[in-house]
């Protein structure tokens, strides 16, 4: 059976209509960073931003150009911790959530 929408369009549509899914996507991106999976974390945050506020709105509040923000979260991007945490802080505020870190036993 052929898909009628591409994957990104499907994700964007679900993010717009499902607040729990939207928050989970943001949480997943942050968890990827904390686990050291920087590439996946950047990709998830990029998808989240594209599906929600967009890079133009994020640029207004972070005082970075949209292109600079897109570059930071691109596959070859290397955002400074200060910039990354500034982005995460704003996304949490926008989503009205605050993620907390708690210790858990390592697997394996």
C-alpha distances in whole Angstrom, upper triangle without the diagonal:
4,7,9,12,13,15,18,18,16,19,22,20,21,24,26,25,26,29,29,26,27,30,29,27,31,32,30,31,34,34,32,35,38,36,37,33,34,31,29,31,31,28,27,30,29,26,28,30,28,26,29,33,32,34,37,38,38,40,42,43,43,45,43,41,38,37,39,37,34,36,37,33,32,31,35,36,39,40,44,44,46,43,40,42,43,39,38,41,40,37,38,40,38,36,39,38,40,39,42,42,43,44,42,43,41,38,40
4,6,9,10,12,16,15,14,17,19,18,19,22,24,24,25,28,28,25,26,29,28,26,29,31,28,29,33,33,31,34,37,35,36,32,32,29,27,29,29,25,25,28,26,23,25,28,25,23,27,30,29,31,34,35,35,37,40,40,41,42,40,38,35,34,36,34,31,33,34,31,29,29,32,34,37,38,41,42,43,40,38,40,41,37,36,39,38,35,36,39,36,34,37,37,39,38,41,41,43,44,42,43,41,39,40
4,6,7,9,12,11,10,13,16,15,16,19,20,20,21,24,25,21,22,26,24,22,26,28,25,26,30,30,28,31,34,33,33,29,30,27,24,26,26,22,22,25,23,20,22,24,21,20,23,26,25,28,30,31,31,34,36,37,37,39,37,35,31,31,33,31,28,30,31,28,26,26,30,31,34,35,38,38,40,37,34,36,37,33,33,36,34,31,33,35,32,30,34,34,36,35,38,38,40,41,39,40,39,37,38
4,7,10,12,10,10,13,14,13,15,18,19,19,20,24,24,21,22,26,25,23,26,28,26,27,30,31,30,32,35,34,35,31,31,28,26,27,27,23,23,25,23,20,22,23,20,19,22,25,24,27,29,30,30,32,34,36,36,38,36,34,30,30,33,31,27,30,31,28,27,27,30,32,35,35,38,39,40,37,35,37,37,33,33,35,34,30,32,34,31,30,33,33,36,35,38,39,41,42,41,43,41,39,41
4,7,8,6,6,10,11,10,12,15,15,16,18,21,22,19,19,23,22,20,22,25,23,23,27,28,27,29,32,31,32,28,28,25,22,24,23,20,19,21,19,16,18,19,16,15,18,21,20,23,25,26,27,29,31,32,32,34,32,30,26,27,29,27,24,26,28,24,23,24,27,28,31,31,35,35,36,33,31,33,33,29,29,32,30,27,29,31,28,26,30,30,32,32,35,36,38,39,38,40,38,37,39
4,6,5,6,9,10,11,13,14,16,17,18,21,22,18,18,22,21,18,21,23,21,21,25,25,24,26,29,28,28,25,24,21,19,21,20,16,16,19,17,13,16,18,15,14,17,20,19,21,23,25,25,27,29,30,30,32,30,28,24,24,26,24,21,23,25,21,20,20,24,25,28,28,32,32,34,31,28,30,31,27,27,30,28,25,27,30,27,25,29,29,31,30,33,34,36,37,36,38,36,35,36
4,5,5,6,9,10,11,12,14,16,16,19,19,15,15,19,17,14,17,20,17,17,21,22,20,23,25,25,25,21,21,19,16,18,17,14,13,16,14,11,13,16,13,12,16,19,18,20,23,24,23,26,28,29,29,31,28,27,23,23,25,23,20,22,23,19,18,18,22,23,26,26,29,30,31,28,26,28,28,24,24,27,26,23,25,27,25,23,26,26,28,27,30,30,32,34,33,34,32,31,33
4,5,5,6,9,10,10,12,14,15,17,18,14,14,17,16,13,15,18,16,16,19,21,19,21,24,24,24,21,20,17,15,16,15,12,11,13,11,8,10,12,9,9,12,15,14,16,19,20,20,22,24,25,25,27,25,23,20,20,22,19,16,19,20,16,16,16,20,20,23,23,27,27,28,25,23,25,25,21,21,24,23,20,22,24,22,20,24,24,26,25,28,29,31,33,32,34,32,31,34
4,5,5,6,9,10,11,13,14,17,18,15,14,18,18,15,17,20,19,18,22,23,22,24,27,27,27,24,23,21,19,19,18,15,14,15,14,10,12,13,10,9,12,15,14,17,19,20,20,23,25,26,26,28,26,25,21,21,24,21,18,21,22,19,19,20,23,23,26,26,29,30,31,27,25,27,27,23,23,26,24,21,23,25,22,21,24,25,27,27,30,31,33,35,35,37,35,34,37
4,5,5,6,9,10,11,12,15,16,12,13,16,16,14,16,19,18,18,21,22,22,24,27,27,27,24,24,21,19,19,19,16,14,16,15,11,12,15,12,10,13,17,16,19,22,22,22,25,27,27,28,30,28,27,24,24,26,23,21,24,24,21,21,22,25,25,28,28,31,31,32,29,26,28,28,24,23,26,25,21,23,25,22,20,24,24,26,26,29,30,32,34,33,35,34,32,35
4,5,5,6,9,10,10,12,13,9,9,13,12,10,13,15,14,14,18,19,18,20,23,23,24,21,21,19,16,16,16,13,11,13,12,8,9,12,10,8,11,14,14,17,20,20,20,22,25,25,25,27,26,25,21,22,24,21,19,21,22,18,18,19,23,23,25,24,27,27,28,25,23,24,24,21,20,23,21,18,19,22,19,17,20,20,23,22,25,26,28,30,30,32,30,30,32
4,5,5,6,9,10,12,13,11,9,13,13,11,13,16,16,15,18,20,20,22,24,25,25,22,22,20,17,17,16,14,12,12,11,8,8,10,8,5,8,11,11,14,17,17,17,20,22,22,23,25,24,23,19,20,22,19,17,20,21,18,18,20,23,23,25,24,27,27,27,24,22,23,23,19,19,21,19,16,18,20,17,16,19,20,22,22,26,27,30,32,32,34,33,32,35
4,6,5,7,9,11,13,11,10,14,15,13,15,18,18,18,21,23,23,25,27,28,29,26,25,23,21,20,20,17,15,16,15,12,11,13,11,8,10,13,14,17,19,19,20,23,24,24,26,28,27,26,22,24,26,23,21,24,24,21,22,23,27,26,29,28,30,30,31,28,25,26,26,22,22,24,22,18,20,22,18,17,20,21,24,24,27,29,31,34,33,36,35,34,37
4,5,5,6,9,10,7,8,12,12,11,13,16,16,17,19,21,21,23,25,26,27,24,24,23,20,19,20,17,14,15,15,12,11,13,13,9,11,14,16,19,21,20,21,24,25,25,26,29,28,27,24,26,27,24,22,25,25,22,23,24,27,27,29,28,30,29,30,27,25,25,26,22,21,23,21,18,19,20,18,15,18,19,22,21,25,26,29,31,30,33,32,31,34
4,6,5,7,9,6,5,9,10,8,10,13,13,14,17,18,19,21,23,24,25,22,22,21,18,17,17,15,12,12,13,10,8,10,10,6,7,11,13,16,18,17,17,20,22,21,22,25,24,24,21,23,24,21,19,23,22,19,20,22,25,24,26,25,27,26,27,24,21,22,22,18,17,19,17,14,15,17,14,12,15,15,18,18,22,24,26,29,29,31,31,30,33
4,6,7,10,9,8,11,13,12,13,16,17,17,19,21,22,24,26,27,28,26,25,24,21,20,20,18,15,15,15,12,10,11,11,7,7,10,12,16,17,16,17,20,21,21,23,25,25,24,21,23,25,21,21,24,24,21,23,25,28,26,28,27,29,28,28,25,23,24,23,20,19,20,18,15,16,17,14,12,15,17,20,21,24,26,29,32,32,35,34,34,37
4,7,9,9,9,12,13,13,15,17,18,19,21,23,24,26,27,28,30,28,27,26,23,22,23,21,18,18,18,15,13,15,14,11,11,14,16,20,21,20,20,24,24,24,26,29,28,28,25,27,28,25,24,28,27,24,26,28,31,30,31,30,32,31,31,29,26,26,26,23,21,23,21,17,18,19,16,14,16,17,21,21,25,27,29,32,32,35,35,34,38
4,6,5,6,9,10,11,13,14,15,17,19,20,21,23,25,26,28,26,26,25,22,21,21,20,16,17,18,15,13,15,15,12,11,15,17,21,22,21,21,24,25,24,26,29,29,29,26,28,29,25,25,28,27,24,26,27,30,29,30,29,31,29,30,28,25,25,25,22,20,21,20,16,16,18,15,12,14,15,18,19,22,24,26,29,29,31,31,31,34
4,5,5,6,9,10,11,12,14,16,17,18,20,22,23,24,26,25,24,24,21,20,21,20,16,16,17,15,12,14,15,12,11,14,16,20,21,19,19,23,23,22,23,27,27,27,25,27,28,24,24,27,26,23,25,27,30,28,29,27,29,27,27,25,23,22,22,19,17,18,17,13,13,14,12,9,11,11,15,15,19,21,23,26,27,30,30,30,33
4,5,5,6,9,10,10,12,14,16,16,18,20,21,22,24,23,23,24,20,19,20,19,16,16,18,16,13,16,17,14,13,16,19,22,24,22,21,25,26,24,25,29,28,29,27,29,29,25,25,28,26,23,25,27,30,28,29,27,29,27,27,26,23,22,23,20,17,18,18,14,13,15,14,10,12,11,14,14,17,19,21,24,23,26,27,27,30
4,5,5,6,9,10,10,12,14,15,16,19,20,21,23,21,21,21,17,16,18,16,13,13,15,13,10,14,15,12,12,15,17,20,23,21,20,24,25,24,25,28,27,28,25,27,27,23,23,25,24,21,23,24,27,26,27,26,27,26,27,25,22,22,22,19,17,19,18,14,14,17,15,12,14,13,16,15,18,20,22,24,24,26,26,26,29
4,5,5,6,9,10,11,13,14,16,17,19,20,22,20,20,20,16,15,16,15,11,11,13,10,7,10,12,9,9,12,14,16,19,17,17,20,21,20,21,24,24,24,21,23,24,20,20,23,21,18,20,22,25,24,25,23,25,23,24,22,19,19,19,16,14,16,15,11,11,13,11,8,11,11,14,14,17,19,21,24,24,27,27,27,30
4,5,5,6,9,10,11,12,14,16,17,18,20,19,19,20,17,14,16,16,12,11,14,13,9,12,14,12,11,13,16,18,20,18,17,21,22,20,20,24,24,25,22,25,24,21,21,23,21,19,21,23,26,24,24,22,24,22,22,21,18,17,17,15,12,14,13,10,9,11,11,7,9,8,10,10,13,16,18,21,21,24,24,25,28
4,5,5,6,9,10,10,12,14,15,16,18,17,17,18,15,13,15,14,11,11,14,12,10,13,15,13,13,16,18,20,23,21,19,23,25,23,23,26,26,27,24,26,25,22,21,24,22,19,21,22,25,23,24,22,24,22,23,22,18,18,19,17,14,16,16,12,12,15,14,11,13,11,12,11,14,15,17,19,19,22,22,22,25
4,5,5,6,9,10,11,13,14,15,17,15,15,15,12,10,12,11,7,8,11,9,7,10,12,11,11,14,15,17,20,19,17,20,22,21,21,24,23,24,21,22,22,19,18,20,19,15,17,18,21,20,21,20,22,20,21,20,16,17,18,15,12,15,15,11,12,15,14,11,14,12,14,12,15,16,19,21,21,23,23,22,26
4,5,5,6,9,10,11,13,14,16,14,14,15,12,9,11,11,7,7,10,9,7,9,12,11,11,13,14,15,18,17,15,18,20,18,18,21,20,22,19,21,20,17,17,19,17,14,17,18,21,19,19,17,19,17,18,16,13,13,14,11,9,11,12,8,8,12,11,9,12,10,11,10,13,14,17,19,20,23,22,23,26
4,5,5,6,9,10,11,12,14,14,14,15,12,10,12,13,9,9,13,13,10,13,16,15,14,16,18,19,22,20,18,21,23,21,20,24,23,24,22,24,23,19,20,21,19,16,19,19,22,20,20,19,20,17,19,18,14,14,15,13,10,12,13,10,9,13,13,11,12,10,10,7,10,11,14,16,16,19,19,20,23
4,5,5,6,9,10,10,12,11,12,12,9,8,11,11,7,9,12,11,10,13,16,15,15,18,18,19,23,22,19,22,25,23,22,25,24,25,23,24,23,19,19,20,18,15,17,17,20,19,19,18,20,18,20,19,15,15,17,15,12,15,16,13,13,16,16,14,16,13,13,11,13,13,15,17,16,19,18,18,21
4,5,5,7,9,10,11,9,9,10,7,4,7,8,5,6,9,9,9,11,13,14,14,16,16,16,20,19,16,19,22,20,19,22,20,22,19,20,19,16,15,17,14,11,14,14,17,15,15,14,16,15,17,15,11,12,14,12,10,13,14,11,12,16,15,14,16,14,14,12,14,14,16,18,18,21,19,20,23
4,5,5,6,9,10,10,9,12,10,6,9,11,9,8,12,13,11,13,16,16,16,17,18,18,21,20,17,19,22,20,18,21,20,22,20,21,20,16,17,18,15,13,16,16,18,16,16,14,15,13,14,14,10,10,13,11,8,11,13,11,10,14,15,14,15,13,11,9,11,10,13,15,16,19,18,19,22
4,5,5,6,9,9,10,12,10,7,11,12,10,11,14,15,14,16,19,19,19,21,21,21,25,24,21,23,26,23,22,25,24,26,24,25,23,20,20,21,18,15,18,18,20,18,17,16,17,15,17,17,13,13,16,15,11,14,16,14,13,17,18,16,18,15,13,10,11,9,11,13,13,15,14,15,18
4,5,5,6,5,6,8,6,5,9,10,9,10,13,14,14,16,18,19,19,21,21,21,24,24,21,23,26,24,22,25,23,25,23,23,21,18,18,19,16,13,15,14,17,16,15,15,16,14,17,17,13,14,17,15,13,16,18,16,16,19,20,18,20,18,16,13,14,13,15,15,15,17,15,15,18
4,5,5,5,5,8,8,5,8,11,10,10,13,15,14,16,18,20,20,21,20,20,23,23,19,21,24,22,20,23,21,23,21,21,19,17,17,17,14,12,14,14,15,14,12,12,13,11,14,13,10,11,14,13,11,14,16,15,15,19,20,19,20,18,16,13,14,12,15,15,16,18,16,17,20
4,5,7,8,12,11,9,12,14,13,13,16,18,17,19,22,22,22,23,23,23,26,25,22,24,26,24,22,25,24,26,25,25,23,20,20,20,17,16,18,17,19,17,15,14,15,12,15,15,12,12,15,15,12,15,18,16,16,19,21,20,21,17,15,12,12,9,11,12,13,14,13,15,18
4,6,8,11,10,9,13,14,14,15,18,19,19,21,23,24,24,25,25,25,28,28,25,27,29,27,25,28,26,28,27,27,25,22,22,22,19,17,19,17,19,18,16,16,17,15,18,18,15,15,19,18,16,18,21,19,19,22,24,22,23,20,18,15,14,12,13,12,12,13,11,12,15
4,6,9,9,9,11,13,14,14,17,19,19,20,23,24,25,26,25,24,28,27,24,25,28,27,24,27,25,26,25,25,22,20,20,19,16,15,16,15,16,15,13,14,15,13,17,17,14,15,18,18,16,19,21,20,20,24,25,24,25,22,20,17,17,14,16,15,16,16,14,15,17
4,6,6,6,9,10,11,12,14,16,17,18,20,21,22,24,23,22,26,26,23,24,28,26,24,26,24,25,24,23,21,19,18,18,15,13,14,12,14,14,13,14,15,14,18,17,14,16,19,17,16,19,21,19,20,24,24,23,25,22,21,18,18,16,18,18,18,18,15,16,18
4,6,5,6,9,10,10,12,14,15,16,18,20,21,22,21,19,23,23,20,21,25,23,21,23,20,22,20,19,18,15,15,14,11,10,11,9,11,10,9,10,12,12,15,14,11,13,16,15,14,17,19,17,19,22,22,22,24,22,21,18,19,17,20,20,20,21,19,19,21
4,5,5,6,9,10,11,12,14,15,17,18,20,21,20,18,22,23,20,21,25,24,22,24,21,21,19,18,17,15,14,13,11,9,8,6,9,9,10,11,14,14,17,16,13,16,18,16,16,19,20,19,20,24,23,23,25,23,23,20,22,20,23,23,23,24,21,21,23
4,5,5,6,9,10,11,12,14,15,16,18,20,19,18,22,23,20,22,25,24,22,25,22,22,20,20,19,16,15,15,13,10,10,9,12,12,13,14,16,16,19,17,14,16,19,16,15,19,20,17,19,22,22,21,23,21,21,18,20,19,21,22,21,22,20,20,22
4,5,5,6,8,10,10,12,14,15,16,18,17,16,20,20,17,19,22,21,19,22,20,20,18,18,17,14,14,14,12,9,10,10,13,12,12,12,14,13,16,14,11,13,15,13,11,15,16,14,15,19,19,18,20,18,17,15,17,16,19,20,20,22,20,20,22
4,6,5,6,9,10,10,12,14,15,16,15,14,17,18,15,16,20,19,17,19,17,17,15,15,14,11,10,10,8,5,7,7,10,8,10,9,12,12,15,12,10,12,14,11,11,15,16,14,16,19,18,18,21,19,19,17,19,19,22,23,23,25,23,24,26
4,6,5,6,9,10,11,12,14,16,14,14,18,18,16,18,21,21,19,21,19,19,16,16,15,13,11,12,11,7,7,7,11,11,12,13,16,16,18,16,13,16,17,14,14,17,17,15,17,20,19,18,22,20,21,19,21,21,24,25,25,27,24,24,27
4,5,5,6,9,10,11,12,14,13,14,18,18,16,18,21,20,19,22,20,20,17,17,17,14,13,14,13,9,11,11,14,14,15,15,17,17,19,16,13,15,16,13,12,16,16,13,14,18,17,15,19,17,18,16,19,19,21,23,23,25,23,23,26
4,5,5,6,8,10,10,11,11,11,15,15,12,14,17,16,15,18,16,17,14,15,15,11,10,12,11,8,10,12,14,13,14,12,15,14,16,13,10,12,13,9,9,12,12,9,12,15,14,13,16,15,16,15,18,18,21,23,24,26,25,25,28
4,5,5,6,9,10,11,9,9,13,13,11,13,16,16,15,17,15,15,12,12,13,9,8,10,10,6,8,10,13,11,13,13,16,16,17,14,12,14,15,11,12,15,14,12,15,17,15,15,19,18,19,18,21,22,25,27,27,29,28,28,31
4,6,5,6,9,11,9,11,14,15,13,16,19,19,18,20,18,18,14,15,16,13,11,14,13,10,11,12,16,15,17,16,19,19,21,18,15,17,17,14,14,17,16,13,15,18,16,15,19,18,20,19,22,23,26,27,28,30,28,28,31
4,6,5,6,8,9,10,14,13,12,15,17,17,16,19,18,18,15,16,17,13,12,15,14,11,13,15,18,17,18,17,19,19,19,17,14,15,15,12,11,14,13,9,12,14,12,11,15,15,16,16,19,20,23,26,26,29,28,28,31
4,5,5,6,5,7,10,9,8,11,13,13,13,16,14,14,11,13,14,10,10,13,13,10,12,15,18,16,17,15,18,18,18,15,13,14,14,10,11,13,11,8,12,13,11,11,15,15,17,17,21,22,25,28,29,31,30,31,34
4,6,7,5,7,10,10,10,13,15,16,16,18,16,15,11,13,15,12,10,14,14,11,12,15,18,16,19,18,21,21,21,18,16,18,17,13,14,17,15,12,15,17,14,14,18,19,21,21,24,25,29,31,31,34,33,33,36
4,7,7,10,12,12,12,15,17,17,18,20,19,18,15,17,18,15,14,17,17,14,16,18,21,20,22,21,23,23,23,20,18,20,19,15,15,18,15,12,15,16,13,13,17,17,20,20,24,25,28,31,31,33,32,32,35
4,6,9,11,10,10,13,15,15,16,18,18,17,14,17,18,15,14,18,18,15,17,20,23,21,22,21,23,22,22,19,17,18,17,13,14,15,13,10,12,13,10,10,14,15,17,18,22,24,27,30,31,34,33,33,36
4,7,8,6,7,10,11,11,13,15,15,15,12,15,16,13,13,17,17,15,17,20,23,20,22,19,22,21,20,17,16,17,15,12,13,14,11,9,12,12,9,10,14,15,18,19,23,25,28,31,32,35,35,35,38
4,6,6,7,9,11,12,13,14,13,12,9,12,13,10,10,14,14,13,14,18,20,18,20,18,20,21,20,17,16,17,16,12,14,16,13,11,15,15,12,14,17,18,20,21,25,26,30,32,33,36,35,36,39
4,6,5,6,9,10,10,11,10,8,5,8,9,7,7,11,11,11,12,16,17,15,17,15,17,18,18,14,14,16,14,11,13,15,12,12,15,16,14,15,19,20,21,22,25,26,30,32,34,36,35,36,39
4,5,5,6,9,10,10,9,8,5,9,11,9,10,13,14,14,16,19,20,18,20,18,20,21,19,16,16,18,15,13,16,17,14,14,17,17,14,17,20,22,23,24,28,29,33,35,37,40,39,39,42
4,5,5,7,9,10,10,10,8,12,13,11,12,16,16,15,18,21,23,20,21,18,20,20,19,15,16,17,14,11,14,14,11,11,14,14,11,14,17,19,20,22,25,27,31,34,35,38,38,39,42
4,5,5,6,8,8,9,7,11,11,8,10,13,13,13,15,19,20,17,18,15,16,17,15,12,12,13,10,8,11,11,8,9,12,12,10,13,16,17,18,19,22,24,28,31,32,35,34,36,39
4,6,5,5,5,5,5,9,9,7,10,12,12,13,15,19,19,16,17,14,16,17,15,11,13,14,11,10,13,14,11,12,16,15,14,17,19,20,21,22,25,27,30,33,35,38,37,38,41
4,6,5,7,8,9,12,12,11,14,16,16,17,19,23,23,20,21,18,19,19,17,14,15,16,12,12,15,14,11,13,16,15,13,17,19,21,21,23,26,28,32,35,37,40,39,40,44
4,6,8,10,11,14,13,12,15,17,16,17,20,23,24,20,20,17,17,17,14,12,13,13,10,9,12,11,8,11,13,12,11,15,16,18,18,20,23,25,29,32,34,37,36,38,41
4,5,8,10,12,11,9,13,14,13,14,17,21,21,17,17,13,13,14,11,8,10,11,7,7,11,10,8,11,14,13,13,16,17,18,18,20,22,24,27,30,32,35,35,36,39
4,7,9,12,10,10,13,15,14,16,18,22,21,18,18,15,15,16,13,10,13,14,10,11,14,14,12,15,17,16,16,19,21,22,22,24,26,27,31,33,36,39,38,40,42
4,6,8,6,7,10,11,10,13,15,18,18,14,15,12,13,14,12,9,12,13,11,10,14,15,13,15,18,18,17,20,22,23,23,24,26,27,31,33,35,38,37,38,41
4,5,5,6,9,10,11,13,14,18,17,14,16,14,15,17,16,12,14,16,14,13,16,18,15,17,20,20,19,22,24,25,25,26,29,30,34,36,37,40,38,40,42
4,5,5,6,9,10,11,12,16,16,14,15,14,16,18,17,13,14,17,14,12,16,17,15,15,19,19,18,20,23,24,24,25,28,29,33,35,36,39,37,38,41
4,5,5,6,9,10,10,14,13,11,14,13,15,18,17,14,15,18,16,14,18,20,18,18,22,22,21,23,26,26,27,27,30,30,34,36,37,39,37,38,41
4,5,5,6,9,10,13,12,9,11,10,12,15,14,11,12,15,14,12,16,18,16,17,20,21,20,22,25,25,25,25,28,28,32,33,35,37,35,36,39
4,5,5,6,9,12,12,9,11,9,11,13,13,9,9,13,11,9,12,15,13,13,17,18,17,19,22,22,22,22,24,25,29,30,32,34,33,34,36
4,5,5,6,10,10,8,11,10,13,15,16,12,12,15,14,12,14,17,16,15,19,20,19,20,23,23,24,23,26,26,30,31,33,35,33,33,36
4,5,5,8,8,5,8,8,12,14,15,12,12,16,15,13,16,19,18,18,21,23,22,23,26,26,26,25,27,27,30,32,33,35,32,33,35
4,6,8,8,4,6,5,8,11,12,9,8,12,12,11,13,16,16,15,18,20,20,21,24,23,23,22,24,24,27,28,30,31,29,30,33
4,7,8,5,8,7,11,12,14,11,9,13,13,11,12,15,15,14,17,19,19,19,22,21,21,20,23,22,26,27,28,30,28,28,31
4,5,5,8,9,13,15,17,14,13,16,17,14,16,19,19,18,21,23,22,22,26,25,25,24,26,25,28,29,30,32,29,29,31
4,6,9,11,14,16,19,16,14,18,19,17,18,21,22,20,23,25,25,25,28,27,26,25,27,26,28,29,29,30,27,27,29
4,7,10,13,16,18,16,15,18,20,18,19,23,23,22,25,27,27,27,30,29,28,27,28,27,30,30,31,32,29,29,31
4,6,10,12,14,12,11,15,16,14,16,19,20,19,22,24,24,24,27,26,25,24,26,25,28,29,30,31,28,29,31
4,7,9,12,10,10,13,15,14,15,18,19,19,21,24,24,25,27,26,24,23,24,23,26,27,28,29,27,28,30
4,6,8,6,6,10,11,10,12,15,16,16,18,20,21,22,24,23,22,20,22,21,24,25,27,29,27,28,30
4,5,5,6,9,10,11,12,14,16,17,19,20,21,23,24,23,21,20,21,20,23,24,26,28,27,29,31
4,5,5,6,8,10,10,12,14,15,16,18,20,21,22,20,18,17,18,17,20,21,23,25,24,26,29
4,6,5,6,9,10,10,12,14,15,17,18,20,21,20,18,17,18,18,21,23,26,28,27,29,32
4,6,5,6,9,10,11,12,14,16,17,18,20,19,18,18,19,19,23,25,27,29,28,30,33
4,5,5,6,9,10,11,12,14,15,16,18,17,16,15,16,16,20,22,24,26,25,27,29
4,5,5,6,8,10,10,12,14,15,16,15,13,12,14,14,18,20,22,25,24,26,29
4,6,5,6,9,10,11,12,14,15,15,14,14,16,17,21,23,26,28,28,30,33
4,5,5,6,9,10,11,12,14,14,13,14,16,17,21,23,25,28,28,29,32
4,5,5,6,9,10,10,12,11,10,10,12,14,17,20,22,25,24,26,29
4,6,5,6,9,10,10,10,9,10,12,14,18,21,23,26,26,28,32
4,5,5,6,8,10,10,10,12,15,17,21,24,26,29,29,31,35
4,5,5,6,8,9,10,11,14,16,20,23,25,28,28,29,33
4,5,5,6,5,6,8,11,14,17,21,22,26,26,28,31
4,5,5,6,7,10,14,17,20,23,26,29,30,31,35
4,5,8,10,13,16,19,23,26,28,31,31,33,36
4,6,9,11,15,17,21,24,25,29,29,30,34
4,7,10,13,17,20,23,25,29,29,31,34
4,6,10,13,16,19,21,25,26,27,31
4,6,10,13,17,19,22,23,25,29
4,7,10,13,15,19,20,22,25
4,6,10,13,16,18,20,24
4,7,10,13,14,17,20
4,7,10,12,15,18
4,7,9,12,15
4,6,9,12
4,6,9
4,6
4
